[in-house]
Amino acid sequence: MSSGVLTGRSARGATALRGGRVPRPTPYQVAGFLFWLVMSLAYWRVPLCCDAGQHAAVVERLRANLLHPRHPMADLPGAGSPYYSPYAVAQGAFARLTGLSGWDVVKLAGPFNLVVLLTGLGRFVRVLTRRQWAPVLALASMTLLWGTERAWWSGYLGLMSMTGNLAYPSAFAIGLAFWAWALTGARVRDVRRVRFVGPSGLRGFTGYAGLGALYGVILLVHPITAVAAVLGAVAFVAGWQRGWRGAVLARWGLAGAVALTVARAWPYFDVFALAGDDSVDAMHRRLYLGLAGHFWLALLGLPALWLRARRSSRRDPLVLMFALDCLVVTYGWISGHYTYGRILGLTLVPLQFALAVEMAAPRPWGAGRRVLGGVAAAGAFLGFLTVQAGAVVPRSLDPVGFGQPPRWPTYEWAARHIRPGEVVITEGYYSVHAIAGYGPNLAAPAWPDAALDERERLRRLADVRAYLSPAATRAERSAVARRYRVRWLLLTRWHPVPREAVVVAWSRRTGEVLARVG
């Protein structure tokens, strides 16, 4: 018997050495690689915009001092800033090792985050089904089934918004959330007996501790994404867990305890203190406006979600996940804590993925599935033509004039004259979001930050408006400049340069002027 086994192994090894069958890539491996290549090129051709300046500024401050960074946008201490997450600290360390600028590191983060997203998506869908084409269809649904009006926000994963937000911490956190859901679902489905002692018990507890650490990292990287991640974990455990023996409770309790410990132990900021911070709620109210136009195509997944609910007596994880997400989004609207609307993008995932799993079913299809497939294909095509096509179709190859991603100006022309840490007063929408990414500080930060009391930030904004007012006297401007140690003005072409300022440079593209004061 043993010699037969050895002979079998020898034969298989000999076949491999003679060039036996090479495993063929799965449909998702092929589609995922092609998507990564196309989307990375699409992302790379568009100048960084919007919140990228803030994230570049974070990297610049960490590059200057990894252990004790200053405030990302102001000449102030940075202790307590939630921007200094493990993701950002890793970027700062990478910048210090390579000598790359904050903008360079943020740009490189896009393709890296896309790898995390794609691999996490594949693993997550494989936990839901073994159908080979399901991850491919899930990727198509996630990027196309949004709406017929542009939805552009951090954490939204349509093709168009990906061209701008792939480098953000939210994209990385969503990729980690997919991985966390996949691992959670796999552990819940592990029906082997759970033991307290022995090697298998130790390995089991170690795995749950690692899963808890992953959720803790997600909480630190992007707290609002962590809300959706935890809701997904609850959905999997509530939906699939069978039997709540003591060892089962102990393992999930360990995962939760490790997650909280990892989050609490992070030295740069207290993530739990953000729970009572409402300084960013007002700016997120826009998320609740125009929901139908932004998201209606995702509702094509409702029939698939309904079918899953019928088959599983409403204990399907995707059904529970969608219900929990909707409850949190509704709470955000009713309570005025509009920041919870940030999980709207992940609220669509159960709809999109349930539809993908249904459409991956083997043929022959019944009449209902054929109708649903035709409607879903038409919806994806409509979403591509109305919103998403411009993300991947360059203007030079565009036959019909698709909407293109925004193309913000750069401020290298101004930054080359300003030393890192020097203070700038600026009024332009683009410049106030971008210039700190090159190393300078702003007299008034553009975004709220727990490291700076919001009343102080608003006072600084009022002082900047007073400085830029046409009615301001030279003495009033000098007082503001001395208060915040202002060295530079970055003014739009419509704003007159104060008499005491000296023009140093200007932009041919925007007409903006850089002037030195003090």
N, C-alpha and C positions, 0 to 999 in steps of 0.2 A: 504493500500500500504506500509506504513512504517513498520507495523508489519510483512509483508511478507519479507521485506528486512532484518529485524532483525532475522527472523526465518532462512533465507538463510545463514546469517553470522554465526548464532549459530550452524547450521548444519555443516558448513565447519570447524568451530573451533573444534566441537566435533569429527569430522572425524580425524582432525589433532592430537587431543589428544589421540585418539584410535590407532594412528599409521597409518595415511593415507600414500598416495604415497610420497615417497622421490624423489626429482628431480634427475634424472640420470645425471651423468657427460657427457659433450659433448665429441665427439671424440678428439677434440684438448686438452681438459683438461687432458684426459688420456694420449694422445701421448706427450703432453708438459711436464707432470710430469715425464714420463718415460725417455724422452730425457734429462730433467734436471738431473735426477739421474745418467744416464749413462755418460753424458758429464761431470758432476761434478767429478765422479770417474776417468774418463779418464784424466781430467785436474789435478786432485790431485796426480795422480801417476807419473806425469812428473815434474822433477825439474824446478823451475822458471828459465827463461833464457832471453837473448836478452835485451830488454828495461826494464825488471823488476827491475834490479839493480838501474836504474835511478829513478823509481817510489818509490822503497823502500827508496832511499836516500832522496827523497822529504818528505816522512812520517817521517823519522828520524829527519830531520831539524825542521819540525813542532812539533814533539814531544818534542824537546828541547826548542823551543820558538814558540808558536802558533801565536803570533801577529807580531813578527819581525824575521822570519826565515832567516838563512844565505843562501848563494848560495848552491844549491843542491849538488854540487860536488867539490867546491873549498873553500878555506879559505878566502871568500870575502863576502861583503854584498849581500843579496838576493833580495833587492827591485827591482821590475820590472820583476821578473822571471815569465813567463807564466805557469810554472809548479804549481804555488800556486793558483790553481783554487778552486772553492767551493767544488768540489769532493775531492781534495787533503786535503783541510783544514778539511773537515769532517773526513777523514781518520786520520789526525793528532790528532784531538780531541778524536777520538775513541782510538787511541794508548795511549794518555795521561790518559784516564779514565781506560783503562784495563791493562796498563803496557806492552802490546805486542810490539814486535819489528816491524820495518818497513817491513821486509820480511814476518812476520806473518800476518800483516794487508793486504799486497798485496795478499798473498795467499788466505785469506778469502774473498777477494773482488770478486774472480772469480765466485763462485756460486751465490753471490748476484747480480752481473751484469747480469748473465744468467737469473735470475728471471725477471729483468727489460726488458731484450731483449725479452723473451718469452711472457710476458704479453703484451708488446707493439706490438709485431708482431700480436698476436691474435686480439687485438683491431683494428689495422690498416687494417687487411684483412677483418674484419667484416664490416668496413665502405665500402669496395669495393664490397662485396657480402654477402648474407645471407646463402650461401651454406655451410653446416656444415663441409664438408671435405676440404674446401679451405685452412684454416689455417694449417692443417696437411700437405697438399701437398706443401704449401708455405714454411714451415719449411724444408721439404725434399729438395725442389729445392734450397733454400738458402744455404744449407750446402753441397750439392752434385754437383750441376751443375755449376762447375767452369771450369776446364780444365783437361788435362792429364799430366801437369807438375805442380810441387808444387808451389803454390802462398802463400808465408808466409810474411805477413806484418800486422802491426797494422791496425785494421779496416776491415780486411778480415774475413769473417764469414764462411769459409769452416770448416769442422770437424777438419782437421789437424791444421790449423792455430789457431783454438779456443783453442787447448791444451796449446798454449803459450800466447795468447793475451786476454783471457777473463778478466783478472784482470786490463787491461789497461783502462785509461779514455776514449779511443775511443769506447770501447765496451759499457760502460755506456752511452756515448753520443748518440750512435746509438740506443740504447734502448729508450732513451728519444725522439729521432727523430721519431721513430715509434709512440710513444704516441702522439707527437705533430702533426704528420700527421693525426692520427686518430681523434684527437680533432678538427683539422682544417677542415677535411672533414665533420665531423658531424655538425659543425657550418655552413659551407657553404650550406649543404643540409637542414638546418632548414628553411623551407619556410614560417614559421609563420611571421606575420607582425612585422617589426622592429620598435620599438617605442623609442622616446627620453625620455619620462617621465613615471612616475608610477613605481610600484614595479617591473614589468616585465622588463621595460627598464633598471632599476638599476641592476637587476640580470644579464641581458644580457651584460652590460658594464663590470661588474665585471668578468664575464667569459672570455671576450676578453682580459681584463687586465691580468688575470691569464695565458691565453695562450701566451700572449706576454712575461710574466715573464719566462715561460718555454723556449721559444726560446732564451731569454737572458742568461739563465743558460747554455743552450747547447753551445752558443757562448763562454762562459767563460771556460767551461769544456774542449772543444776540438774545436778550431776555424775552422779547416778545415772541420770537420763534420758539423758544423753550415752552411757552404756554401751549402752543399747538402741538409740540412734540410730546409733552406730558399727557395732553388729551388723547393723542394717538396711542400712547402706552396704556392708558386706562381703558381705551376701547378694546385693545387686543387682550388684555388680561380679563376684563369683564366678559368679553365675548367668547374666548376660547378656553379659559382656564376651567378645568374640571376637577373638582375636589380641592378643598382648602385645608389640607392636613397641616399639622404644625410646622413641618419642614418647608412646605410651600410658602406659608406665611413668613417664615424666618428668612427665606431667600429673597422674597420681594421686599421685605422690610430692610434687609441688608442693602439691596440696590438703592432704595430710597434714602437710607442713611448715608451711604457713600456719596450719592449725588449732592445731598445737602452739605456734607463735610467738604467736598471738593469746592463747592461754590463759596462756602464760608471761609475757607483757608486762603482764598486768592488775596494777595496782599495789596493790590493796586486800588481796589474799590470794594465797597460793600454792596453786593448785588441786591440784597434783601431790602436795603434802604430805598431802592428805586420804586418799591411797591406803593409808597405814598406820594411819589413825585408826580404832580399833574402839570408840570411846566410845558410838556409837549402835546397835551391833549388838544389844545385849540388848533394847532397846525394840522392835526390829523382828522379834523372834521370833514375835510374834503373827501376822505376815503368813502364816506357814506353818501356822497352825491353822485348821481348818474350810475347807480349800480346796474340798472337794466342794460344800458348801452355797453358797459364795460364787461359784463359777465354772462349775458343771457345764453350764449352758445354752450356754456358749460352745463346748462340745465338739460341739454340733450342726454346727459347721463342719468337723469332721474328715473327713467324706466328701468335701466340696468340696476340701479340701487334698490328700486322697489322689488325687483325679482330676487335680489340677494336677501332682502328682508323676509320675503315669503318663504324662501328655502330654509332659512336658518332661525325662524321664529324670532326675528328682530335681534338676534345676538351676533350678527355679522359685524366684524370690526369696522369695515368701511361705513356701514350704516350708523353704528354708534359714534364713530369719529365725526361724521357729517353732522349728526344731531348735536354733539357736544360743541363743535366749532360754531354752529349757528347760535347756540345759546350764549356763548361768550361774545360773539359779534353783536347780538341783540342787547346784551348787557352793556356793552360799550356805548351803544346808541342811547339807551334809556338813561344811563347814569351820567352821560357826558364825558366818560373816560374814553374818548374816541381813539386813543392809542390802541385799544384792543382791535380796532378795525384793521390793524396791520396783519392779522392772521387771515384776512379775506382770501389772499392768494392760495394759502394752504387749505382753506375751506373748500376750494374747488377740487382738490386732489381726490377725495373719495368719489365724486361724480365722474371725473375724467378717467380714473383707474378702473372703476366698476364698468364703465362703458368699454374700456379696452379689453378687459377680461371677457366680457360677453362677445365682443367682436372676434376674439381669438378662438372661439369654440370651433371644433371640427365640423366640417360639412357632412351631410346636407343640413341646411338651415330650414327652420320652419318659416312660415309667412311673417310672423311677428319680428323675428330676428332679421329677416331680409329687409323689411321696412325700416327697422331701427338702423341697420347698417347703411342703407341708402341715405337716410336723413343725416346720420353722423358724418358720412363722407361729404355730403353737400354742405353741412355746417363747417367742417374743417376747411373746405375749399373757399367758402364765403369768408371765414375768418382770415385766411391767408390773403385773399385779394383785398379786403377792406382795410386791414391793419398791419398784418405781419410781413407781407411780401417785401416791403422796402428794407427790412432788416438784412435780407440775404441777396437781394437783387440790386447791384450797384446802379447808380443813376445812369452811367454810361451804357448799361445794357437794358435799361428800363423802357419797355415799349409803350407804357400807358401812363406813366407819371405816378408811381406808387409813393405814398408818404414815406419820407426818409427819417432816420434818427436825427436828433438835434446835433448840430455841429458847433460846439462852443469854441470861442477863441482861446488861445493860450496866452499866458502872461510871462513867458520867458524874457521877452524884451524889457519888461519892467523889473523882474526879479534879479536880473544880472547886475542891477545897480544897487539893490537893497541887501544889506547884510542880514544873515539869519538873526532873528530876535528883534530887529528894529521894528518900530511901530508905524503902522500905516492907517490913515483915514481914507476910506473909499466909499463911493456912493453907487457904483454900477452893480446891477444884479449879478452879472457874471464875475466881476472882480471880487466882490465881497465873499463869494463862495469859493473862489479859486486861489487867490493870492497867498493865503496862509499855507497852502500846500507846497510852496517853494521855500518856506522857512521864516518869512516875516510874520509879525503878529498884527492883529487888528486892535484898534482902540475899543471896538465893540464887537464881540463875537457874533457870528451869524446865527448860531444855533444854541438853544438851551443846553446846559451841561451841569450835572450835579456838583462838579468841582467849583462852580461859581453860582452864588446866590442869584436867583432869577431877578430879584429886585435890583441888584447891582448891575446885572446885564442890561436891564431896561433903562437904568439911569445912564449908563454909558451910551446906549443908543440915542437917548434924548440929547446928550451932550454932543454927539456927532452930528445930529440934525441941526442943533444950534450952531455948531461950527460952520456947517455948509449953508446955513440960511443966508440969503442975499442981504438981509438986514443986519447981520452980525458985524460988529466993529472989530478993528484989528486987535484991540485990547481983549475982547471977549474970545477971539480965536486964539490968542496967545495964552490965555488962561487955560483953555482946554488942552492946547498942545503941551503946556508944562505939566498939567495934571496927569496926562497919560504918556508923557515923554514921546510925543509924536515927532517923527523925523521925515515922513513922506506923505504926500497926497497923491491919490490915484483917481483922477476926475474924468467924468464923461465929457464929450466934446461940447455939451450944452452948458456946462458949468464954468463960469469965469475963474481963472486962476487968481488967488489972492495976491495982492501987490507984494507982500513980503516973501512969497514963494519964488523959487527959481526952477524953471522948467529944465528937466534933464533928458527926457525921452518922450516919444509919442508913438502910437500905433497907427500904421497905415490902414489896417483893416477896420478898427473900431473908432478911430479918432480920439481915443483916450489919451490923457496926458499924465505923465509922472513928474511931480515937482517936489523939490526938497524944501523943508522948512526947518526953523530952529537953528 
